[in-house]
Amino acid sequence: MLKAAVLAVAMAATAVAHAQPSEAKKALVAKVLQLEQGAIEILARAMVEQPARQIMQQAGLAMQRVPAERREALGKEVEGDVRKYMEEVTPIVRDRAVRLAPTTIGKLIDERFTEDELRQVIALLESPVNRKFQALGPEMQRAIGQPLVTETRSEVEAKVRALESTVARRFAAPPAGAASTPARASAPRAAASAAKK
């Protein structure tokens, strides 16, 4: 009995040891999160920008219904509102993302990587070649961005105009079935009117 109890305690201690990362592993996970903080902040900013972009698109569509003389001033006001939103909300979401990272991303990293693998990840993230490649990111985006816009502008703009036209027609058209009902209702009157002549 005593031997079984000792074995059970030993197994429980081993399970706890495996469930709890060592201090060394915690430090390695924290280092990875520190090295990836920029990427976490970029993700947070993208989350803040998404609704702002949607609102700007909706405002752009609504702007077509605004008298021409008011468009420029109204456009500047909307841009100011979006800029204010970005300035207020970005720090909130960024700070929360950084604060949540250890219990979310950190937990995943801890579960999926060994200490040795984490050391390799850190070596990769800290390598001068990786830093040089990552620093090139914005320049790579600019390098492809302008030629991509230039090469696709006419096709994309034509598709956007076609979509806008289709959506506008849907709002202008009477509901399905509504157009045919008055025609059917007026047909007997037209026939009766013709018979009287």
C-alpha positions as CSV (number, residue, x, y, z in Angstrom):
1,M,0.0,0.0,0.0
2,L,2.8,2.4,1.0
3,K,4.6,1.7,-2.2
4,A,1.5,2.4,-4.3
5,A,1.0,5.7,-2.4
6,V,4.6,6.8,-3.0
7,L,4.2,5.9,-6.7
8,A,1.0,7.9,-6.9
9,V,2.7,10.9,-5.3
10,A,5.7,10.6,-7.6
11,M,3.4,10.4,-10.7
12,A,1.4,13.5,-9.5
13,A,4.6,15.4,-8.9
14,T,5.8,14.5,-12.4
15,A,2.5,15.6,-13.9
16,V,2.6,18.9,-12.1
17,A,6.2,19.4,-13.2
18,H,5.2,18.8,-16.8
19,A,2.1,21.1,-16.5
20,Q,4.1,23.9,-15.1
21,P,6.9,25.3,-17.3
22,S,10.3,25.8,-15.7
23,E,11.5,29.2,-14.9
24,A,14.0,28.9,-17.8
25,K,11.2,28.1,-20.2
26,K,9.0,30.9,-18.9
27,A,12.0,33.3,-19.5
28,L,12.4,31.9,-23.1
29,V,8.7,32.4,-23.8
30,A,8.8,35.9,-22.5
31,K,11.8,36.6,-24.7
32,V,10.0,35.4,-27.8
33,L,7.0,37.6,-26.9
34,Q,9.3,40.6,-26.4
35,L,10.9,40.0,-29.8
36,E,7.5,39.6,-31.4
37,Q,5.9,42.6,-29.7
38,G,6.1,44.7,-32.9
39,A,4.1,42.1,-34.8
40,I,1.5,41.9,-31.9
41,E,1.2,45.7,-32.1
42,I,0.8,45.6,-35.9
43,L,-2.0,43.0,-35.5
44,A,-3.7,45.3,-32.9
45,R,-3.5,48.3,-35.3
46,A,-5.0,46.2,-38.1
47,M,-7.9,45.3,-35.9
48,V,-8.5,49.0,-35.2
49,E,-8.2,50.0,-38.8
50,Q,-10.6,47.4,-40.2
51,P,-13.8,49.1,-39.0
52,A,-12.4,52.5,-39.9
53,R,-11.8,51.4,-43.5
54,Q,-15.3,50.1,-43.7
55,I,-16.7,53.4,-42.4
56,M,-14.6,55.3,-44.9
57,Q,-15.9,53.1,-47.7
58,Q,-19.5,53.7,-46.6
59,A,-18.9,57.4,-46.3
60,G,-17.4,57.4,-49.8
61,L,-20.6,55.9,-51.1
62,A,-22.8,58.2,-49.1
63,M,-20.7,61.2,-50.3
64,Q,-22.1,60.7,-53.8
65,R,-25.5,61.8,-52.6
66,V,-24.1,65.0,-51.0
67,P,-24.2,68.3,-53.0
68,A,-20.9,68.9,-54.7
69,E,-20.2,72.1,-52.9
70,R,-20.3,70.3,-49.5
71,R,-18.2,67.2,-50.4
72,E,-14.7,68.6,-49.7
73,A,-15.6,70.0,-46.3
74,L,-17.6,67.0,-45.3
75,G,-14.8,64.7,-46.5
76,K,-12.3,66.5,-44.3
77,E,-14.6,66.3,-41.3
78,V,-15.0,62.5,-41.8
79,E,-11.3,62.1,-42.2
80,G,-10.8,64.0,-38.9
81,D,-13.3,61.8,-37.2
82,V,-11.6,58.6,-38.4
83,R,-8.1,60.0,-37.4
84,K,-9.5,60.9,-33.9
85,Y,-10.9,57.3,-33.6
86,M,-7.5,55.8,-34.6
87,E,-5.6,58.0,-32.1
88,E,-8.0,57.1,-29.3
89,V,-8.5,53.4,-29.9
90,T,-5.2,52.3,-31.2
91,P,-3.3,52.7,-27.9
92,I,-6.1,50.9,-26.0
93,V,-6.1,47.9,-28.3
94,R,-2.3,47.8,-28.6
95,D,-1.8,47.8,-24.9
96,R,-4.4,45.2,-24.3
97,A,-2.9,43.0,-27.0
98,V,0.5,43.2,-25.4
99,R,-1.0,42.5,-22.0
100,L,-2.9,39.5,-23.3
101,A,0.0,38.0,-25.2
102,P,1.6,36.0,-22.4
103,T,-1.7,34.2,-21.5
104,T,-2.7,33.6,-25.1
105,I,0.2,33.5,-27.5
106,G,2.6,32.7,-24.7
107,K,0.5,29.8,-23.6
108,L,0.5,28.4,-27.2
109,I,4.3,28.8,-27.5
110,D,4.8,27.1,-24.2
111,E,2.6,24.2,-25.2
112,R,4.1,23.7,-28.7
113,F,7.8,24.3,-28.2
114,T,10.5,22.7,-26.1
115,E,13.2,24.9,-24.4
116,D,15.7,23.9,-27.1
117,E,13.2,24.8,-29.9
118,L,12.6,28.2,-28.1
119,R,16.3,28.9,-28.1
120,Q,16.4,28.2,-31.8
121,V,13.4,30.5,-32.4
122,I,15.1,33.3,-30.4
123,A,18.3,32.8,-32.3
124,L,16.4,33.1,-35.6
125,L,14.4,36.2,-34.4
126,E,17.6,37.8,-33.2
127,S,19.7,37.0,-36.2
128,P,20.9,40.0,-38.2
129,V,19.7,38.4,-41.4
130,N,16.2,38.1,-40.0
131,R,16.2,41.6,-38.7
132,K,17.4,42.9,-42.1
133,F,14.7,40.9,-43.9
134,Q,11.9,42.1,-41.5
135,A,13.1,45.7,-41.8
136,L,12.7,45.4,-45.5
137,G,8.9,44.7,-45.1
138,P,7.6,48.2,-45.5
139,E,9.9,48.9,-48.5
140,M,8.8,45.6,-50.1
141,Q,5.1,46.7,-49.6
142,R,5.8,50.0,-51.2
143,A,7.8,48.4,-54.0
144,I,4.9,46.2,-55.1
145,G,2.1,48.5,-54.0
146,Q,2.4,51.2,-56.7
147,P,3.0,49.0,-59.7
148,L,0.2,46.7,-58.5
149,V,-2.2,49.7,-58.3
150,T,-1.0,51.0,-61.7
151,E,-1.4,47.6,-63.4
152,T,-4.8,46.8,-62.0
153,R,-6.4,50.3,-61.7
154,S,-8.4,50.2,-64.9
155,E,-9.7,46.7,-64.3
156,V,-10.5,47.2,-60.7
157,E,-12.1,50.7,-61.2
158,A,-14.3,49.3,-63.9
159,K,-15.4,46.4,-61.6
160,V,-16.0,48.8,-58.8
161,R,-18.2,51.1,-61.0
162,A,-20.1,48.0,-62.3
163,L,-20.7,46.9,-58.7
164,E,-21.8,50.3,-57.6
165,S,-24.2,50.5,-60.6
166,T,-25.6,47.1,-59.9
167,V,-26.2,47.9,-56.2
168,A,-27.7,51.3,-57.0
169,R,-30.1,49.7,-59.5
170,R,-31.2,47.2,-56.8
171,F,-32.1,50.1,-54.5
172,A,-33.9,51.9,-57.3
173,A,-35.8,48.9,-58.7
174,P,-39.2,48.0,-57.3
175,P,-39.3,44.7,-55.3
176,A,-39.6,41.5,-57.4
177,G,-43.3,40.9,-58.3
178,A,-44.3,44.4,-57.6
179,A,-43.7,45.6,-61.2
180,S,-45.8,42.8,-62.7
181,T,-48.8,43.2,-60.3
182,P,-49.8,46.7,-61.5
183,A,-49.5,45.7,-65.2
184,R,-51.8,42.7,-64.6
185,A,-54.2,44.8,-62.7
186,S,-54.4,47.4,-65.4
187,A,-54.7,44.9,-68.3
188,P,-58.4,44.1,-67.6
189,R,-59.1,47.9,-67.5
190,A,-57.3,48.5,-70.8
191,A,-59.3,45.6,-72.4
192,A,-62.6,47.0,-71.1
193,S,-61.7,50.4,-72.3
194,A,-60.8,49.1,-75.7
195,A,-64.1,47.1,-75.9
196,K,-66.2,50.3,-75.2
197,K,-64.6,52.0,-78.2
